[in-house]
Each structure stands twice: as structure tokens, then as C-alpha cells.
Amino acid sequence: MPATAAEVLRRLGGRGETLAVVESLTGGLLAAEFVAVPGASTVFRGGLVVYATDLKRSLAGVPAELLAARGPVDPAVAAALARGGRRRCGADWALATTGVAGPGAQDGVAAGTAYVAVAGPPVALAGPVAAGERADLRGDGQVWTRELRISGDRATVRAAAVTAAVALLAAHC
């Protein structure tokens, strides 16, 4: 059974840590998942909805060169969104989502393609990198990304990305 937002908030709160989100694909659904939990305000700092590509740069701090080279739907962009959210929101942890909800492809990226990322502190209580994940472990923090290929309509793709993001955070926090 996948981890719930309540479980993750309880775990982070028990350590006095905070959480933020940066959302493109999910457009606020990820934040809503956390704020639906009573007492979320003790852990959840807030987040950014950066649906437009230029906002990924200006608000979340994704390098313009990365966006130009890779486009907005890319694992490195998801990682940069998470790092930027952690920094810009002053949180210990940040989750990020980016992808194509459909119904059609966007800039050559198939509908249902999504990336979720979690950024955490340099000394996180994290487990090993799981199959299908990428890890970027630096002195300023740790980031894990996961690629998703989701079948279904827009609502299904977005909901599955929220579930996957919460699960990724639960695996590493």
C-alpha cells in the first residue's frame, strides 16, 4: 500500500522538518494532498505552481540553459524544480512534478510521460536508490527522480503523479 501524505507529514514533523512543493504537471494537486491533512501547517510551508516554462526559471530557479537544452519535461528539470523549491521556500524537503497530462503529445513528449523528484537535506535519513530512480547526491542536498509512464486521461495521469511523488518522498525521508 502506498504511503500517504499524512504518514509523510507525521514522519517529517516528528523530526522538526519542513516540506514544500513545486508543481507543473499536477497544477496544485500535490499541495492539496498535503494541506488536506489536519495539522499540515506544522510541516508544510507551501509551494509554487509553475505551469508555464518561463516560471520554472523565474520562480523555481531552473537554469534557462537546462530548459533550452532539454525542455520542461525532463528528469534534470524535475530535479532542478525540487532543488529550487527547497531553496526558494526555505524547506528541508521539496517535491516536484513535471510532465505531459495529454491528451496529446507536447513538444514531442508523449502524453503520460512524467517525472517526479524529491530534494532533501545533505544528511537525509534516506534509503538506497531504487530501480528506476536517479540520484544526485551533493553537499548541498540530495535529489532523487523517478520517470513515470502513465496510461489514462488527464485526471488519471495527474493523480498518479501525485501518488508517485508522495511515495518517492516516503522512500527517502
C-alpha positions as CSV (number, residue, x, y, z in Angstrom):
1,M,0.0,0.0,0.0
2,P,1.5,3.4,-1.0
3,A,2.5,5.9,1.7
4,T,0.0,8.6,2.5
5,A,0.6,12.3,2.8
6,A,-0.4,12.0,6.5
7,E,2.3,9.4,7.2
8,V,4.9,11.5,5.5
9,L,3.9,14.7,7.3
10,R,3.9,12.8,10.6
11,R,7.4,11.5,9.9
12,L,8.8,14.9,8.9
13,G,7.0,16.6,11.8
14,G,8.5,14.2,14.3
15,R,11.9,15.4,13.2
16,G,11.0,19.0,13.1
17,E,11.5,19.1,9.3
18,T,9.5,21.0,6.7
19,L,8.2,20.4,3.2
20,A,7.4,22.4,0.1
21,V,6.2,21.5,-3.4
22,V,6.9,22.8,-6.9
23,E,4.3,21.7,-9.4
24,S,3.9,21.8,-13.2
25,L,2.0,18.7,-14.3
26,T,-0.1,18.5,-11.1
27,G,-1.1,22.1,-11.0
28,G,-1.7,22.3,-7.3
29,L,-3.0,18.7,-6.6
30,L,0.2,17.8,-4.8
31,A,-0.1,20.7,-2.4
32,A,-3.8,19.9,-1.9
33,E,-2.9,16.3,-0.9
34,F,-0.8,17.6,1.9
35,V,-3.0,20.5,3.1
36,A,-6.0,18.1,3.3
37,V,-4.2,16.6,6.4
38,P,-5.2,18.2,9.7
39,G,-2.2,19.9,11.3
40,A,-0.3,20.1,8.0
41,S,0.7,23.7,8.7
42,T,3.3,22.5,11.2
43,V,5.3,20.8,8.4
44,F,4.0,22.1,5.0
45,R,5.5,25.5,4.1
46,G,3.8,25.9,0.7
47,G,4.8,25.8,-2.8
48,L,4.9,27.0,-6.4
49,V,2.7,26.2,-9.4
50,V,5.0,26.8,-12.3
51,Y,2.9,25.6,-15.2
52,A,4.5,28.0,-17.8
53,T,8.1,27.2,-18.8
54,D,9.3,30.7,-18.1
55,L,8.0,30.5,-14.5
56,K,10.1,27.3,-14.0
57,R,13.1,29.6,-14.5
58,S,12.0,32.8,-12.8
59,L,10.2,31.4,-9.8
60,A,11.7,27.9,-9.2
61,G,15.2,28.8,-10.4
62,V,15.6,26.2,-13.1
63,P,18.6,27.3,-15.3
64,A,17.5,28.8,-18.6
65,E,20.2,26.7,-20.3
66,L,18.7,23.5,-19.0
67,L,15.2,24.4,-20.1
68,A,16.5,25.4,-23.6
69,A,18.5,22.2,-24.0
70,R,16.1,19.7,-22.5
71,G,12.6,21.3,-22.5
72,P,10.3,21.4,-19.5
73,V,9.6,17.6,-19.3
74,D,12.9,16.0,-18.3
75,P,14.4,14.3,-15.2
76,A,17.1,17.0,-14.8
77,V,14.4,19.7,-14.9
78,A,12.3,17.8,-12.2
79,A,15.5,17.7,-10.0
80,A,16.1,21.4,-10.6
81,L,12.5,22.2,-9.7
82,A,12.8,20.2,-6.4
83,R,16.1,21.9,-5.5
84,G,14.7,25.3,-6.4
85,G,11.6,24.7,-4.3
86,R,13.6,23.6,-1.3
87,R,15.7,26.8,-1.6
88,R,13.0,29.3,-2.5
89,C,10.5,28.0,0.1
90,G,13.1,27.6,2.8
91,A,12.1,23.9,3.4
92,D,14.1,20.9,4.4
93,W,12.4,18.8,1.7
94,A,10.7,19.6,-1.6
95,L,8.8,17.6,-4.1
96,A,8.4,18.5,-7.8
97,T,6.3,17.3,-10.7
98,T,6.6,17.9,-14.4
99,G,5.1,16.0,-17.4
100,V,2.5,15.8,-20.1
101,A,-1.0,15.1,-19.0
102,G,-2.4,14.8,-22.5
103,P,-4.5,14.1,-24.3
104,G,-1.8,14.6,-27.0
105,A,2.0,14.9,-27.0
106,Q,3.7,18.1,-26.2
107,D,6.9,19.1,-27.9
108,G,7.5,15.5,-29.0
109,V,7.0,14.1,-25.5
110,A,4.2,11.5,-25.2
111,A,1.2,12.0,-23.1
112,G,1.6,10.2,-19.8
113,T,5.3,10.9,-19.5
114,A,6.1,12.4,-16.2
115,Y,8.9,13.0,-13.8
116,V,8.7,13.4,-10.0
117,A,11.6,14.5,-7.8
118,V,12.4,14.9,-4.2
119,A,15.1,17.1,-2.8
120,G,16.3,16.7,0.8
121,P,18.9,17.8,3.2
122,P,22.6,16.8,2.9
123,V,22.3,14.3,5.7
124,A,19.0,12.7,5.0
125,L,17.7,9.5,6.5
126,A,17.3,8.0,3.1
127,G,17.4,4.5,1.8
128,P,19.2,3.2,-1.3
129,V,18.3,4.3,-4.8
130,A,15.6,2.0,-6.1
131,A,15.3,0.6,-9.6
132,G,14.1,3.2,-12.0
133,E,15.3,6.1,-9.9
134,R,18.2,8.6,-10.4
135,A,20.1,10.0,-7.5
136,D,22.1,13.2,-7.4
137,L,23.8,13.4,-4.1
138,R,25.7,16.6,-3.5
139,G,27.0,18.5,-0.5
140,D,24.1,21.0,-0.7
141,G,21.5,18.3,-0.6
142,Q,20.2,15.1,-2.2
143,V,17.8,14.7,-5.1
144,W,16.0,11.6,-6.4
145,T,14.0,11.5,-9.6
146,R,11.6,8.9,-11.0
147,E,10.3,8.6,-14.5
148,L,6.7,7.6,-15.0
149,R,4.8,6.3,-18.0
150,I,1.1,6.6,-17.1
151,S,-1.8,5.4,-19.2
152,G,-5.1,7.2,-19.0
153,D,-6.8,10.5,-19.2
154,R,-5.5,13.8,-17.8
155,A,-7.0,13.2,-14.4
156,T,-5.5,9.8,-14.2
157,V,-2.0,11.0,-15.2
158,R,-2.1,13.9,-12.7
159,A,-3.4,11.7,-9.8
160,A,-0.8,9.0,-10.5
161,A,1.9,11.6,-10.4
162,V,0.8,12.8,-7.0
163,T,0.7,9.3,-5.7
164,A,4.2,8.6,-7.1
165,A,5.6,11.9,-5.7
166,V,4.4,11.1,-2.2
167,A,5.8,7.5,-2.4
168,L,9.2,8.9,-3.6
169,L,9.3,11.2,-0.6
170,A,8.3,8.4,1.7
171,A,11.1,6.2,0.4
172,H,13.8,8.8,1.1
173,C,12.7,10.9,4.1
